[in-house]
């Protein structure tokens, strides 16, 4: 007896074949599928967001851009509608290294260029940093120039350094009536006039030509400079007694030469 074929129930199979998902463009009517503006959308949600954004923009105020032949005034009008001030004093600028007149010039130029406050602040900050860096370099160079000048005087005056400075000041007071001028005039390198070694040496030399009773407050016992001590040593070493240890004045001259050698040591800074 032959077996009859038994129908197979599709629900009893382990897996059911599914059709491929339809893409967003394929879901549109045929006349819209080739529209270039729709090719960037992958689903209905992104298309809806774009539509809402476009609707909101329809009611927004629009600022037409001037053409190629537009004047400065026409462009300035656009910039002002975008937030550029019409009054220079409306700018709030923070630039501590700049002088007041520089800030005022920047504000005026900002209005002319149509810059908003943020843009002008960016320009002012760059200018401020440049000026501040230049000021710092100038201070450092001035300090170095003052230090070098003092070391030069200490080298030349030796142990007489402090006394030479004092006598130079006394001479300036006697001849000029005061020393204020030396602290008021600034030289190109940043030093004050009174810090220049040639000025100090000039007044120290003038002090030697002024009677001691006219140098009010100056000490009467002068200290030798290294050059003065060297000159005196050379004179004493040419004395016959210096080389003759049996000479009665030998010990005295040798001791004086030793004392004078102390003045050849530069003054410590």
C-alpha positions as a Markdown table, in Angstrom:
| # | Residue | x | y | z |
|---|---|---|---|---|
| 1 | Unk | 0.0 | 0.0 | 0.0 |
| 2 | Unk | 1.6 | 3.4 | -1.1 |
| 3 | Unk | 2.2 | 6.3 | 1.3 |
| 4 | Unk | 0.3 | 9.5 | 0.5 |
| 5 | Unk | 2.1 | 12.8 | 0.5 |
| 6 | Unk | 1.4 | 14.9 | 3.7 |
| 7 | Unk | 1.1 | 18.7 | 3.2 |
| 8 | Unk | 3.9 | 20.6 | 5.1 |
| 9 | Unk | 2.8 | 23.4 | 7.4 |
| 10 | Unk | 4.8 | 26.6 | 6.6 |
| 11 | Unk | 4.7 | 27.6 | 10.3 |
| 12 | Unk | 6.5 | 24.4 | 11.3 |
| 13 | Unk | 9.7 | 25.4 | 9.5 |
| 14 | Unk | 12.6 | 26.8 | 11.6 |
| 15 | Unk | 13.0 | 30.0 | 9.5 |
| 16 | Unk | 10.8 | 32.1 | 7.3 |
| 17 | Unk | 12.4 | 34.0 | 4.4 |
| 18 | Unk | 12.0 | 37.8 | 4.8 |
| 19 | Unk | 12.1 | 40.4 | 2.1 |
| 20 | Unk | 15.0 | 43.1 | 1.9 |
| 21 | Unk | 14.1 | 46.5 | 3.6 |
| 22 | Unk | 13.1 | 49.3 | 1.3 |
| 23 | Unk | 15.5 | 52.3 | 1.3 |
| 24 | Unk | 14.2 | 55.8 | 2.1 |
| 25 | Unk | 14.5 | 57.0 | -1.5 |
| 26 | Unk | 12.8 | 53.8 | -2.8 |
| 27 | Unk | 9.9 | 54.6 | -0.5 |
| 28 | Unk | 9.2 | 57.9 | -2.2 |
| 29 | Unk | 7.1 | 58.4 | -5.3 |
| 30 | Unk | 9.0 | 57.6 | -8.5 |
| 31 | Unk | 9.0 | 61.3 | -9.6 |
| 32 | Unk | 10.9 | 62.3 | -6.4 |
| 33 | Unk | 13.5 | 59.6 | -6.3 |
| 34 | Unk | 15.9 | 61.4 | -8.6 |
| 35 | Unk | 15.6 | 64.8 | -6.7 |
| 36 | Unk | 19.2 | 65.8 | -5.8 |
| 37 | Unk | 18.2 | 67.7 | -2.7 |
| 38 | Unk | 16.8 | 64.5 | -1.2 |
| 39 | Unk | 19.8 | 62.3 | -1.6 |
| 40 | Unk | 21.4 | 63.4 | 1.7 |
| 41 | Unk | 18.4 | 62.1 | 3.7 |
| 42 | Unk | 18.4 | 58.5 | 5.0 |
| 43 | Unk | 15.1 | 58.4 | 6.9 |
| 44 | Unk | 11.8 | 60.3 | 7.4 |
| 45 | Unk | 13.1 | 61.8 | 10.7 |
| 46 | Unk | 16.0 | 63.7 | 9.2 |
| 47 | Unk | 13.8 | 65.0 | 6.4 |
| 48 | Unk | 11.3 | 66.2 | 9.0 |
| 49 | Unk | 14.0 | 68.0 | 11.0 |
| 50 | Unk | 15.2 | 69.8 | 7.8 |
| 51 | Unk | 11.7 | 70.9 | 7.0 |
| 52 | Unk | 11.1 | 72.3 | 10.5 |
| 53 | Unk | 14.4 | 74.2 | 10.4 |
| 54 | Unk | 13.5 | 75.7 | 6.9 |
| 55 | Unk | 10.1 | 76.8 | 8.2 |
| 56 | Unk | 11.7 | 78.6 | 11.2 |
| 57 | Unk | 14.2 | 80.4 | 8.9 |
| 58 | Unk | 11.4 | 81.7 | 6.7 |
| 59 | Unk | 10.3 | 84.1 | 9.4 |
| 60 | Unk | 13.8 | 85.2 | 10.5 |
| 61 | Unk | 15.3 | 88.6 | 9.5 |
| 62 | Unk | 17.6 | 88.3 | 6.6 |
| 63 | Unk | 20.6 | 90.6 | 6.0 |
| 64 | Unk | 21.4 | 91.0 | 2.3 |
| 65 | Unk | 25.1 | 91.0 | 1.5 |
| 66 | Unk | 26.4 | 94.0 | -0.5 |
| 67 | Unk | 27.7 | 93.4 | -4.0 |
| 68 | Unk | 31.3 | 93.6 | -5.3 |
| 69 | Unk | 30.9 | 97.4 | -5.9 |
| 70 | Unk | 29.6 | 98.1 | -2.4 |
| 71 | Unk | 31.0 | 101.1 | -0.5 |
| 72 | Unk | 32.6 | 101.1 | 2.9 |
| 73 | Unk | 29.5 | 102.6 | 4.3 |
| 74 | Unk | 27.3 | 99.9 | 2.9 |
| 75 | Unk | 29.5 | 97.2 | 4.4 |
| 76 | Unk | 29.6 | 99.1 | 7.7 |
| 77 | Unk | 25.8 | 99.1 | 7.8 |
| 78 | Unk | 25.9 | 95.3 | 7.5 |
| 79 | Unk | 28.5 | 95.0 | 10.3 |
| 80 | Unk | 26.5 | 97.2 | 12.6 |
| 81 | Unk | 23.4 | 95.1 | 12.0 |
| 82 | Unk | 25.5 | 92.1 | 13.1 |
| 83 | Unk | 26.5 | 93.8 | 16.3 |
| 84 | Unk | 29.3 | 96.3 | 15.6 |
| 85 | Unk | 28.9 | 99.5 | 17.7 |
| 86 | Unk | 28.3 | 102.9 | 16.2 |
| 87 | Unk | 29.8 | 104.7 | 19.2 |
| 88 | Unk | 33.5 | 104.1 | 19.9 |
| 89 | Unk | 32.8 | 104.4 | 23.7 |
| 90 | Unk | 30.5 | 101.4 | 23.5 |
| 91 | Unk | 33.6 | 99.1 | 23.2 |
| 92 | Unk | 34.7 | 97.5 | 26.5 |
| 93 | Unk | 38.4 | 96.8 | 26.0 |
| 94 | Unk | 40.8 | 95.3 | 28.5 |
| 95 | Unk | 44.4 | 96.1 | 27.6 |
| 96 | Unk | 46.4 | 97.2 | 30.7 |
| 97 | Unk | 49.7 | 97.7 | 28.8 |
| 98 | Unk | 48.2 | 100.2 | 26.4 |
| 99 | Unk | 48.0 | 103.9 | 27.1 |
| 100 | Unk | 44.6 | 105.7 | 27.1 |
| 101 | Unk | 45.2 | 107.4 | 23.7 |
| 102 | Unk | 46.0 | 104.0 | 22.2 |
| 103 | Unk | 42.7 | 102.5 | 23.5 |
| 104 | Unk | 40.8 | 105.5 | 22.1 |
| 105 | Unk | 42.5 | 105.1 | 18.7 |
| 106 | Unk | 41.6 | 101.4 | 18.6 |
| 107 | Unk | 37.9 | 102.1 | 19.5 |
| 108 | Unk | 37.7 | 104.7 | 16.7 |
| 109 | Unk | 39.3 | 102.3 | 14.2 |
| 110 | Unk | 36.9 | 99.5 | 15.4 |
| 111 | Unk | 33.9 | 101.6 | 14.4 |
| 112 | Unk | 35.4 | 102.4 | 11.1 |
| 113 | Unk | 36.2 | 98.8 | 10.4 |
| 114 | Unk | 32.8 | 97.5 | 11.6 |
| 115 | Unk | 34.3 | 95.3 | 14.3 |
| 116 | Unk | 32.1 | 94.0 | 17.2 |
| 117 | Unk | 33.5 | 94.1 | 20.7 |
| 118 | Unk | 34.9 | 90.5 | 20.7 |
| 119 | Unk | 36.8 | 91.1 | 17.4 |
| 120 | Unk | 38.2 | 94.4 | 18.6 |
| 121 | Unk | 39.2 | 92.8 | 22.0 |
| 122 | Unk | 41.1 | 90.2 | 20.1 |
| 123 | Unk | 43.1 | 92.9 | 18.2 |
| 124 | Unk | 43.7 | 94.9 | 21.4 |
| 125 | Unk | 44.9 | 91.8 | 23.2 |
| 126 | Unk | 47.5 | 91.0 | 20.6 |
| 127 | Unk | 48.6 | 94.7 | 20.6 |
| 128 | Unk | 48.7 | 94.6 | 24.4 |
| 129 | Unk | 50.8 | 91.5 | 24.6 |
| 130 | Unk | 53.3 | 92.9 | 22.1 |
| 131 | Unk | 53.6 | 96.2 | 24.0 |
| 132 | Unk | 53.9 | 94.4 | 27.3 |
| 133 | Unk | 56.7 | 92.1 | 26.0 |
| 134 | Unk | 58.5 | 95.1 | 24.6 |
| 135 | Unk | 58.3 | 96.9 | 27.9 |
| 136 | Unk | 59.6 | 93.8 | 29.8 |
| 137 | Unk | 62.6 | 93.6 | 27.4 |
| 138 | Unk | 63.3 | 97.3 | 27.8 |
| 139 | Unk | 63.3 | 97.0 | 31.6 |
| 140 | Unk | 65.6 | 94.0 | 31.5 |
| 141 | Unk | 68.0 | 95.8 | 29.1 |
| 142 | Unk | 67.9 | 99.0 | 31.3 |
| 143 | Unk | 68.7 | 97.0 | 34.4 |
| 144 | Unk | 71.6 | 95.3 | 32.7 |
| 145 | Unk | 72.9 | 98.7 | 31.5 |
| 146 | Unk | 72.7 | 100.0 | 35.0 |
| 147 | Unk | 74.5 | 97.0 | 36.4 |
| 148 | Unk | 77.3 | 97.1 | 33.8 |
| 149 | Unk | 77.8 | 100.9 | 34.4 |
| 150 | Unk | 78.1 | 100.3 | 38.2 |
| 151 | Unk | 80.6 | 97.4 | 37.6 |
| 152 | Unk | 82.6 | 99.6 | 35.4 |
| 153 | Unk | 82.8 | 102.3 | 38.0 |
| 154 | Unk | 83.7 | 99.8 | 40.7 |
| 155 | Unk | 86.5 | 98.5 | 38.6 |
| 156 | Unk | 87.9 | 102.0 | 38.0 |
| 157 | Unk | 87.3 | 103.4 | 41.5 |
| 158 | Unk | 88.1 | 100.3 | 43.5 |
| 159 | Unk | 87.9 | 100.9 | 47.3 |
| 160 | Unk | 87.2 | 104.6 | 46.5 |
| 161 | Unk | 83.8 | 103.7 | 44.8 |
| 162 | Unk | 81.5 | 104.8 | 47.6 |
| 163 | Unk | 83.5 | 108.0 | 48.4 |
| 164 | Unk | 83.7 | 109.0 | 44.7 |
| 165 | Unk | 79.9 | 108.7 | 44.4 |
| 166 | Unk | 79.4 | 110.7 | 47.6 |
| 167 | Unk | 81.8 | 113.4 | 46.4 |
| 168 | Unk | 80.2 | 113.5 | 42.9 |
| 169 | Unk | 76.8 | 114.1 | 44.6 |
| 170 | Unk | 78.3 | 116.8 | 46.8 |
| 171 | Unk | 79.8 | 118.5 | 43.8 |
| 172 | Unk | 76.5 | 118.4 | 41.9 |
| 173 | Unk | 74.7 | 120.0 | 44.9 |
| 174 | Unk | 77.3 | 122.7 | 45.1 |
| 175 | Unk | 77.3 | 123.5 | 41.4 |
| 176 | Unk | 73.7 | 122.8 | 40.5 |
| 177 | Unk | 71.9 | 123.3 | 43.7 |
| 178 | Unk | 70.6 | 119.7 | 43.8 |
| 179 | Unk | 70.7 | 116.2 | 42.2 |
| 180 | Unk | 67.0 | 116.0 | 41.0 |
| 181 | Unk | 68.0 | 116.4 | 37.4 |
| 182 | Unk | 69.9 | 113.1 | 37.5 |
| 183 | Unk | 66.7 | 111.2 | 38.4 |
| 184 | Unk | 64.4 | 113.0 | 36.0 |
| 185 | Unk | 66.3 | 112.6 | 32.7 |
| 186 | Unk | 66.1 | 109.1 | 31.2 |
| 187 | Unk | 68.6 | 108.0 | 28.6 |
| 188 | Unk | 67.8 | 106.0 | 25.5 |
| 189 | Unk | 69.0 | 102.7 | 27.0 |
| 190 | Unk | 66.6 | 103.2 | 30.0 |
| 191 | Unk | 69.2 | 104.4 | 32.5 |
| 192 | Unk | 68.7 | 107.6 | 34.3 |
| 193 | Unk | 71.3 | 110.4 | 33.7 |
| 194 | Unk | 72.8 | 109.9 | 37.2 |
| 195 | Unk | 73.5 | 106.2 | 36.4 |
| 196 | Unk | 75.8 | 107.0 | 33.4 |
| 197 | Unk | 79.5 | 106.4 | 34.5 |
| 198 | Unk | 80.8 | 109.3 | 32.5 |
| 199 | Unk | 78.5 | 111.7 | 34.4 |
| 200 | Unk | 79.6 | 110.3 | 37.7 |
| 201 | Unk | 83.3 | 110.5 | 36.8 |
| 202 | Unk | 82.8 | 114.1 | 35.6 |
| 203 | Unk | 81.3 | 115.3 | 38.8 |
| 204 | Unk | 83.8 | 113.3 | 40.9 |
| 205 | Unk | 86.6 | 115.0 | 39.1 |
| 206 | Unk | 84.9 | 118.4 | 39.6 |
| 207 | Unk | 84.8 | 117.6 | 43.3 |
| 208 | Unk | 88.6 | 117.4 | 43.3 |
| 209 | Unk | 88.8 | 120.9 | 42.1 |
| 210 | Unk | 86.3 | 122.3 | 44.6 |
| 211 | Unk | 87.6 | 123.5 | 48.0 |
| 212 | Unk | 86.8 | 120.9 | 50.7 |
| 213 | Unk | 85.0 | 123.5 | 52.8 |
| 214 | Unk | 82.6 | 124.0 | 49.8 |
| 215 | Unk | 81.7 | 120.3 | 49.6 |
| 216 | Unk | 79.2 | 120.3 | 52.4 |
| 217 | Unk | 79.1 | 117.0 | 54.3 |
| 218 | Unk | 81.9 | 115.4 | 52.2 |
| 219 | Unk | 84.7 | 113.5 | 54.0 |
| 220 | Unk | 88.1 | 115.2 | 54.0 |
| 221 | Unk | 90.3 | 112.1 | 53.9 |
| 222 | Unk | 90.2 | 110.8 | 50.3 |
| 223 | Unk | 90.5 | 107.1 | 49.3 |
| 224 | Unk | 92.8 | 106.2 | 46.4 |
| 225 | Unk | 91.5 | 104.7 | 43.2 |
| 226 | Unk | 93.5 | 101.7 | 41.7 |
| 227 | Unk | 95.0 | 104.0 | 39.1 |
| 228 | Unk | 96.1 | 106.5 | 41.8 |
| 229 | Unk | 97.5 | 103.7 | 43.9 |
| 230 | Unk | 99.4 | 102.2 | 41.0 |
| 231 | Unk | 101.0 | 105.6 | 40.2 |
| 232 | Unk | 102.1 | 106.0 | 43.8 |
| 233 | Unk | 103.4 | 102.4 | 44.0 |
| 234 | Unk | 105.5 | 103.0 | 40.8 |
| 235 | Unk | 107.1 | 106.1 | 42.4 |
| 236 | Unk | 107.9 | 104.3 | 45.7 |
| 237 | Unk | 109.4 | 101.2 | 43.9 |
| 238 | Unk | 111.8 | 103.5 | 42.0 |
| 239 | Unk | 113.2 | 104.7 | 45.4 |
| 240 | Unk | 116.7 | 103.2 | 46.1 |
| 241 | Unk | 115.6 | 102.3 | 49.6 |
| 242 | Unk | 112.9 | 100.0 | 48.2 |
| 243 | Unk | 115.5 | 97.6 | 46.8 |
| 244 | Unk | 118.1 | 98.1 | 49.5 |
| 245 | Unk | 117.0 | 96.1 | 52.6 |
| 246 | Unk | 119.8 | 97.7 | 54.6 |
| 247 | Unk | 118.5 | 101.2 | 53.9 |
| 248 | Unk | 117.0 | 102.9 | 57.0 |
| 249 | Unk | 113.8 | 103.7 | 55.0 |
| 250 | Unk | 113.5 | 100.3 | 53.4 |
| 251 | Unk | 110.9 | 98.8 | 55.8 |
| 252 | Unk | 108.8 | 101.9 | 55.8 |
| 253 | Unk | 108.6 | 102.1 | 52.0 |
| 254 | Unk | 107.9 | 98.4 | 51.6 |
| 255 | Unk | 105.0 | 98.7 | 54.1 |
| 256 | Unk | 103.6 | 101.7 | 52.3 |
| 257 | Unk | 103.7 | 99.8 | 49.0 |
| 258 | Unk | 101.9 | 96.9 | 50.6 |
| 259 | Unk | 99.2 | 99.3 | 51.9 |
| 260 | Unk | 98.8 | 100.8 | 48.5 |
| 261 | Unk | 98.3 | 97.4 | 46.9 |
| 262 | Unk | 95.0 | 97.1 | 48.9 |
| 263 | Unk | 93.6 | 100.0 | 46.9 |
| 264 | Unk | 94.2 | 98.2 | 43.6 |
| 265 | Unk | 91.5 | 95.7 | 44.5 |
| 266 | Unk | 88.2 | 96.5 | 42.7 |
| 267 | Unk | 85.2 | 97.4 | 44.9 |
| 268 | Unk | 82.9 | 94.5 | 45.5 |
| 269 | Unk | 79.4 | 94.9 | 43.9 |
